[in-house]
Amino acid sequence: MRLHLVDGTYELYRAHYSPRPGTTAPDGRDVKATAGVMDSLLSLLHDDAEAVTHVAVAFDNPIRSFRNALFAGYKGDEGVPPELRAQFDLVEQAVEALGVRVWSMKDHEADDALATAAARWADQVDQVRLLTPDKDLGQCVRGQRVVQVDRRQQKVMDAEAVEAKLGVAPRSIPDLLALMGDDADGIPGLPGFGAKGAATVLQAYGHLEAIPDSAAEWTAKPRGADKLAATLKAHREDARLYRTLATLVEDAPLPGTQALADLEWKGVPEARFKAFCEGLGLKTLQRRPKRWAV
C-alpha cells in the first residue's frame, strides 16, 4: 500500500509552461494547464510501477499563506499569468473528476498539506511518495519510508540521496534554506552563505542554535568562515525567521479527510469524468482512463 502525495501547484505551472499544444474550451477559455494536469495524473494513476492505492493532490489557492504575514518578501501571487490564475478552481474540479482527493489550501501551502499527510500516515503504509522536485519537501523524507519523486527526471530520493544532493540530512534542510536562501519562496538567506558553505557548517552542527558565534570554535571551516560567522552572529534572528518560513507545518488542515481510507483511489468515476471532459472539449482525454470506478 502506497500513499502518493502530489504537489498540484507544481503540476499546474509545469503544464502551463510546457511545450504541449494550447487547449481551448468551447467557451473560449484557455484550459491548457488543466488538461496537462489531468493528462499527467492519468499517467500516474495507470502506471503499474507506481502502483497507486491512496493518493491526494494539494493546491495553493490562492498563492498566499500565513507566511506572508510573517515576512513581506515571501512569495505571493504577483506575476501569475491571468489565464493561469483563472484555472486555479477549474483544475481542482478536474482532479476531483479523476476520483482523486483534492486539498485546496487557503492559509497554509500545498507543501504543508503534503508534510502533514506524510507525518500522519507514514507508518500506516509501505511507502509515502512525495511527487515534487521542490527541495523544501526533502525535510519530510524518512529513510526509504518517505521518499521524494521527481517524475520529470525519473528520480526517486530517499534520505541518503537527499543528503548526497543537498549536503545535509533532511532534518537540517530548513536551516540550510535559512542560510542560503530560496529564491522560489522569496527567502533571501544571509549574505555570503552559498549552498556549499551553509551545508559545510550544518554538517557539523545540524541546526542554527548549535553553531558557535566565533569561527575559531567551528569544527568545520568553509571558505570565508570568519566573515560567515560574523554575519550569522549579527543576523541570527533573521536566520531563525527564515527557518520558520522554510519549515513545513505537520498539522495543517486536510479538507475532507479524516482517515487514510479517505484517500483510497478506486478508479475514475466514468460519468463525472466524461461530463467534465465534454464540457471542456477534451475529447482525447476521454479515451485515456484504463480503470473505471465500480
N, C-alpha and C positions, 0 to 999 in steps of 0.2 A: 504494500500500500504506500503510495507516494502522495505528497502534497505539493502541488505546483502553484507557486505564488508569482503572479505576473505584474510587472510594472507597466500598467496600461498607458500612463502618460508617455513613457519612453516609446512604447509601441506606436502611439498615435503620432508623435513627432517623427519617428523613423518612417512611418508610412507616408506622411505628408511630404517629406523631403526626398523620398525615394524616386528613382528614375521611372517607376511604373507609370503607365499612361494615365492621364487625368480621367476622372469619373464624374459625370454629372447626372443628377437625378432628373426625372421627368419635369419637375417643377423648376429646374434650372440651378438648384443648389450644387455646390461643389462638395462631393462626398468621397473624394479620392482617399483621404486618410481613414475614414470609417471603413471603406471597402478593404483597404490594405490591412487594417487590424483584424477584420473578420477572416480574411484570407490567411493571415499569419496564425491566428488562433486555431483555425480548422486544420492547418498543417500540424500544429502541436497536438491537438486532440486526437488526431488519427495517426500519430507517429508511434509505431509499435515499440520503438526503442525507448521512448519517453514513458510509455505505459501509464497514461494519466488515469488516476482513480478519483482524486479530490483536487479541486482547482478553484482559484479565485483570482480576479483581476482588480487591481486598485487604481483609481484615477485621482489626480489633483483637480478638484473642481469647486472653486477656482484655484489658480496657482498662487495662493497665499495661505499662510498658516499662522499659528501662534508665534512662530519665529520672527515674522515681520514686525511684531510689536516689541521684540527684544532687541532688534538691530535693524536700523533703517536701510542699510545696504543689502539686506538679504534679498534673494531672488524674488521677483514679483511677476506680474503678468504683462509688464510693459514690453512692447515689441512683438507680442503674439499676433501673427497674421490674422486678420478678421475672418478669413474663410476657414481657418483652423479653429479659432475660438468658437465659431458658430457650430462646430461639430462636437463640442465637449459633452453636451447632453445626448446627442444622437449616438455617439459611439458607445455610451453606456447602455442605451437601448439595444444596440446591435449585439453587444456581448451577452446581454440577458437573452436575446433571441437565439443564442447558441446553447442555452441551457446552463450557462456559467454564472456563478455568483459574482456580483459587482459590488465593490466598496467605493462609494463616492465620498471622498474625503473633503471636509469643509474647513475645520480648524486645524486638523493635522494633515500630514502629507501622505501620499501613496506609500512612500518608503516606511512611514511609521506603521501603516497597516500591515505591510509585509513583515516587519520586525516583530510586531505584536503576534501575528499568526505563527511565525516561526518559533517564538519563545513559548507560545501556549501549547502547540501541538507536536513539537519535535519528538517528544518521547512516545507519541501515540501512533507514529507512522514509521515506515522503514527509512524514509528519507524525505527531507524538505528540500525542494529545488527552487531557488530564488532566480527567476528569469529576468535578469537585468545586468548590464555591464557596469553600472554605476559603482564606483569604488567605495562609497559610503556604506553600501549593503554588505561589504566584506566584514564589517564588525559583527554581523549576525552569524557568520559561518562557524560551525562547530564540528571539528574533525571531519568525518565523512557523513555525519548525520544531517547537517545543514550545509548545503553546497550552493555555490553561485554558478549560474549557467549563462554564458554568452552565446545565444543561438546563432548570431550572425557570424561569429568567428569559430563556432563549434568547439567551444572550450568549456570545460567543467572544472571549477576550482574548489578544492577542499581547503581546510585550514592551512595545510602545508604549502599549497600552491599560492594562497593569498599572501602568506608571509614571504614566499620567494619573489612574488611580483612587487609587493609594496615595501618590503624590508622590515615590517613589524608584524607581530601577531595580531589577529583580529581584534582583540580587546583594546589594542593601542591605536586603532585607526582613528577614532575621534580626536585623540591627542595629536596624531600625525597631521590631520586636516587642520587642526587649530594652529599648528606651527607653520605649515607650508601653504595653507590656504586652499580654497576650492573655488575656482572661477565659475563653475557651473551653478553653484549655490550662492555666489556673492560673498563668500567668506574670504577676507583679504589675507589672513595669516599675518605672521610677524616679519618685518623687514629682514632680509638676508637669509632667511630659512628656506632652503630649497628642499626637494624631496629627499635627496641623499643625506644632507646634514641633519634634517629632522629625524630621519629613520635611524641614523647612527646613534644619536642621543637616546632615542626611545628604545632602541635595542638594549641599551644598558639600564634604563630606568623605568620603562614601562608607561609611566604616567607623568603629567606635568609636575605634580606635587613632589615627586621624588627627585627631580632634577635640582642639584645644588645651584646656588646663586653664582658661585665662583667657578670659572672654568678650571682653576687649579685643582678643584676637587672632582672634576669629571674623570671618570674611568674610560670614557670614550671621547676621542678628540677629533671631531670633524674639522675641516679646513675653516679657519677663522673662528675657532672656538671662543677666544676671549671676547670678540665682538658679539657673537651669538649669545653668550652668557649674559653680557651686559644688556642686550636687547630684551632677553627673556625676563631679567630681573626688573627692568623698567616697565615692561608691558605684561606682567603675569596676569593681571585682572582681565586684560583684553583677551589673552590666550584662553582663560577659563570661559569667557563668554563665547568665544569661537568654538570651543569644545562643546559647550551646551548646544549650540546651533547644529553641530555635526553629529551629536548623539541622538540616535533614533529612539523613539518612545516605544516601550513594550507593553503599554496598557491603553493604546488608542482604541476608540470605539470601532467596532466592525459591524456596520449596518446589516441587519437581517441575519446575523449569525450568532448563535448561542453555543453550538457544538460542532465538532469536526464533521458530523454527519450532514450538516447543512451545506457542506462544500462538495459532497459526492456528485460526480458528473455521471449522469445516467444516459447521455446521448443528446442529440439535437432535437428539440421539440419541433416536429415536422411542420405542423400547421402554422405555428407562430413564426418560425424561421422563413418559410416560403412567403408568408404575407409581408414580412419585413422586407425581404429581397425584392418582391414585386413592387412595393411602394417606392423603392429607390431605383428600380430598373436594373437590379444586379442579377441579370439572367445567368451569367456564367457561374456565379457563386451558388445559385440554387442547386446546381448539379454536384457541388463539392462534397456534401456530407456523405459519410460511409456508415455512420451509426446513428440511427434514429432512436429517440427515447420511446420506450414501450409504454 
